[in-house]
């Protein structure tokens, strides 16, 4: 049995003719999750650099990296937590329970490794430097919009209707801008 959709036969996603590509993959920041994929080793370097500043737990590191890269890189928990375990196994960091969370600090060996890297570009600057400034600005505006829209779910029905109309109008205007470009 063949699956037919009103807009063509695109069984595995949207029509590829209408997808825009960027230098990092899908969308302006990269693949799924919106974060640019950092090359191997960047997460390790980023964790050590963050912990050189102050003790943190994993979620704090994720949020801190997202903020420092202006949304260009948001590592997943699936990359942060195994890296923390590996660094702990290597004796470069130490984790301690505090207020129900596991906070990590650098050990002497970890501080020594960080001192060897003094003067190198911070991992978050490397990631941010590879993303066009206009993409960073667009991503920042989109995150602010999403924050506002999330609040509408607890608004009354009339406010939700007004925001729905506004979003639909904005979507149409965005497509109009893109049509001018093509």
Secondary structure, DSSP 8 states (H G I E B T S, - for coil): ----BTTB--TTSS-GGG--EETTEETTT-STTS-----TTHHHHHHHHHHHHS-B-HHHHHHHHHHHTTTS----HHHHHHHHHHHHHTTSEEEEEETTEEEEEE-HHHHHHHHHTTTS--HHHHHHHTS-HHHHHHHHHHHHHHHHHHHHTTS-HHHHHHHHHHHHHHHHHHHHHHHHH-
